[in-house]
Amino acid sequence: MRERNALEQSIGAYRSLESELEDSLTLLELGEAEEDQGSITEAEAQIATLAARAEKQQLESLLSGEADSNDCYIEINAGAGGTEAQDWAEMLLRMYTRWADAHDYKLEWLEESPGEEAGIKSSSLKVIGHNAYGWLKTESGVHRLVRISPFDSQARRHTSFASVWVYPVVDDSIEVEINDRDLRVDTYRASGAGGQHVNRTDSAVRITHLPTNIVVQCQNDRSQHKNRATAMAMLKARLYEHELQKREAEAQAEAEAKSDIGWGHQIRSYVLQPYQMVKDLRTGVEKGNAQGVLDGDIDGFLEASLAHRIAGGKESLQAEESETA
């Protein structure tokens, strides 16, 4: 049913574009025949809007990866730098929640560790909606902020880092084998929002997958059993995404781009002082309205990075075909 609904939505969007284009062309022809400049201008504006919609629809049609249509998890972790980095991590969390709200995605809070003075040390969210993973998958990496620190009494400029990790939610139709002997399960008291019970019960769960050193944690429920079940689902998703990355690297011969992302692998820089500029270091896309980006206006970056990844895959495929020939 989910696949059927997705297909119906895509076909409906295409038919809507087709119908509106026919109406706009008819209006344009009438305007030219009657030399009505107002109608001509209106029709041209409509066609320009339709062209932008068609381009975005074309990009969305390319979200054909195994898990692109799935919901996704977002994990954000502050880098070294204490309060400054923790505040930056919270700014990124706000940016993604604003983006999700603007696109009618639902959000489910899974875990959050507050900073000592401000911001967050880490946070995990579940983004629920069609193509959530497809749109956000290229956000994984290190994000760099340059600004005059509000926490520095001498008003010096600081550089902060935070990492973002995006991976797909997997359903029961996808089998991921996990051996209990490969797991280390820790329980602890939850922190942050959640009511008085967080101070009395060890309900939060952290699971470490020893062979890959992947760590997931959940504290959004009062029940330790429910948090463990959610954490296991997150681990299953992380392991599946880990396997997807390996397969993509082999298929596209882009090992350096698909390898595990660590500190120093910056994908985007956000500069607030001495000037305002957000630049994606993979695609070269720049925006001067840094505040708008931090308020969730990241569609331009998502579209460019998605197109860049797809183009890279096509180039690798063409190179393989040439070698075979």
LUMTISE-655646 format. One record per residue (C-alpha): residue number from 1; x, y, z. Coordinates in steps of 0.5 Angstrom, whole numbers. Layout:
N
NUM,X,Y,Z
...
This chain:
325
1,0,0,0
2,6,5,2
3,9,3,-5
4,2,4,-9
5,1,11,-5
6,8,13,-7
7,7,12,-14
8,0,15,-14
9,3,21,-11
10,8,21,-16
11,4,20,-22
12,-1,25,-19
13,4,31,-19
14,6,29,-26
15,-1,30,-29
16,-2,36,-25
17,4,39,-28
18,2,37,-35
19,-5,40,-34
20,-2,47,-31
21,3,47,-37
22,-3,46,-42
23,-7,52,-39
24,-1,56,-39
25,1,55,-46
26,-7,56,-48
27,-7,63,-44
28,0,65,-48
29,-3,63,-54
30,-9,67,-53
31,-5,73,-50
32,-1,73,-56
33,-7,73,-61
34,-10,79,-58
35,-4,82,-56
36,-6,82,-49
37,1,84,-45
38,-2,82,-38
39,-4,75,-40
40,3,74,-44
41,6,76,-37
42,2,72,-33
43,3,66,-37
44,10,66,-37
45,11,67,-30
46,6,61,-29
47,11,57,-34
48,17,59,-30
49,14,57,-24
50,12,50,-27
51,19,49,-30
52,22,50,-22
53,17,45,-20
54,18,40,-26
55,26,40,-24
56,25,39,-17
57,20,33,-19
58,25,30,-23
59,30,30,-18
60,25,27,-13
61,24,21,-19
62,31,20,-18
63,30,18,-11
64,30,10,-13
65,35,7,-8
66,33,1,-4
67,31,6,2
68,30,13,-1
69,23,12,1
70,24,10,8
71,23,14,14
72,30,16,17
73,34,17,24
74,38,24,25
75,44,23,30
76,47,30,32
77,54,30,36
78,58,36,38
79,65,36,37
80,71,38,41
81,70,45,44
82,65,45,50
83,60,50,50
84,61,53,44
85,60,46,40
86,54,44,44
87,51,51,42
88,52,49,35
89,50,42,35
90,43,45,38
91,43,50,32
92,43,44,27
93,38,41,31
94,33,47,30
95,35,47,23
96,33,40,21
97,27,41,25
98,25,47,22
99,26,44,15
100,22,38,17
101,16,42,19
102,16,46,13
103,16,40,9
104,10,37,13
105,15,31,16
106,13,28,23
107,19,28,28
108,20,23,34
109,25,25,39
110,29,19,41
111,35,21,45
112,38,28,48
113,44,29,52
114,44,37,54
115,50,41,55
116,53,43,61
117,52,50,60
118,48,51,54
119,46,47,47
120,47,39,47
121,52,34,47
122,48,29,43
123,41,28,40
124,37,23,36
125,31,24,32
126,26,20,27
127,24,24,21
128,17,20,19
129,15,21,12
130,16,19,4
131,23,20,2
132,25,23,8
133,32,19,8
134,32,20,0
135,33,28,1
136,37,28,8
137,42,22,6
138,47,27,4
139,47,31,10
140,52,26,14
141,58,29,15
142,62,34,19
143,59,41,19
144,63,47,21
145,61,54,24
146,65,60,24
147,62,66,29
148,64,71,34
149,62,67,40
150,57,69,45
151,60,65,51
152,67,69,50
153,67,75,54
154,73,78,49
155,68,77,43
156,73,73,40
157,72,69,33
158,71,61,34
159,70,55,30
160,66,50,32
161,64,43,29
162,59,38,30
163,57,32,26
164,51,29,23
165,49,22,21
166,43,20,17
167,41,13,16
168,34,10,14
169,29,6,18
170,28,-1,16
171,22,-5,16
172,21,-12,18
173,22,-14,10
174,29,-13,11
175,33,-18,15
176,39,-16,19
177,42,-21,23
178,45,-19,30
179,48,-24,35
180,47,-22,42
181,54,-24,43
182,56,-18,39
183,52,-13,43
184,54,-9,50
185,48,-6,53
186,48,-1,58
187,43,2,62
188,43,9,65
189,38,15,68
190,35,19,62
191,37,26,62
192,33,33,59
193,26,33,58
194,21,27,60
195,19,28,67
196,21,26,74
197,22,19,73
198,28,21,69
199,31,22,76
200,29,15,79
201,30,10,74
202,35,7,69
203,30,7,63
204,35,10,58
205,39,4,54
206,45,5,50
207,47,-1,45
208,54,-2,43
209,55,-7,37
210,62,-9,38
211,65,-11,31
212,63,-5,28
213,63,0,34
214,57,3,32
215,53,6,38
216,46,7,39
217,42,10,45
218,34,11,47
219,31,15,53
220,24,17,50
221,20,12,54
222,19,11,61
223,20,3,60
224,27,0,59
225,24,-5,55
226,21,0,50
227,27,4,50
228,31,-3,48
229,27,-5,43
230,27,2,40
231,35,2,40
232,35,-5,37
233,31,-2,31
234,36,4,31
235,42,-1,31
236,39,-5,25
237,38,1,21
238,45,3,22
239,48,-4,20
240,43,-4,14
241,46,3,12
242,53,1,14
243,52,-5,9
244,49,0,4
245,55,5,4
246,59,-1,3
247,55,-3,-3
248,55,4,-6
249,62,4,-6
250,63,-2,-9
251,58,0,-15
252,60,7,-16
253,68,6,-14
254,67,12,-10
255,71,10,-4
256,73,16,-1
257,66,19,-1
258,63,13,2
259,67,12,7
260,66,13,14
261,65,20,16
262,70,23,21
263,72,29,24
264,76,33,19
265,71,31,13
266,67,37,13
267,62,38,8
268,59,45,9
269,61,51,13
270,57,56,16
271,60,63,17
272,56,68,21
273,62,73,22
274,66,77,19
275,61,76,13
276,55,71,12
277,56,65,8
278,54,58,8
279,58,54,3
280,57,47,1
281,64,44,0
282,62,38,-4
283,58,42,-9
284,60,49,-9
285,53,52,-8
286,53,58,-3
287,48,62,0
288,49,69,3
289,43,69,8
290,46,64,13
291,40,66,18
292,35,63,13
293,39,57,12
294,39,56,20
295,32,57,20
296,31,51,15
297,32,53,8
298,37,48,6
299,33,45,0
300,38,48,-5
301,44,44,-2
302,40,38,-1
303,38,38,-9
304,45,40,-11
305,48,35,-7
306,43,29,-9
307,44,31,-16
308,52,31,-15
309,51,24,-12
310,47,22,-18
311,52,25,-23
312,58,21,-20
313,54,15,-20
314,53,16,-27
315,60,18,-29
316,63,11,-25
317,58,7,-29
318,60,10,-36
319,67,9,-34
320,66,2,-32
321,62,1,-39
322,68,4,-42
323,73,-1,-39
324,69,-7,-41
325,68,-5,-48
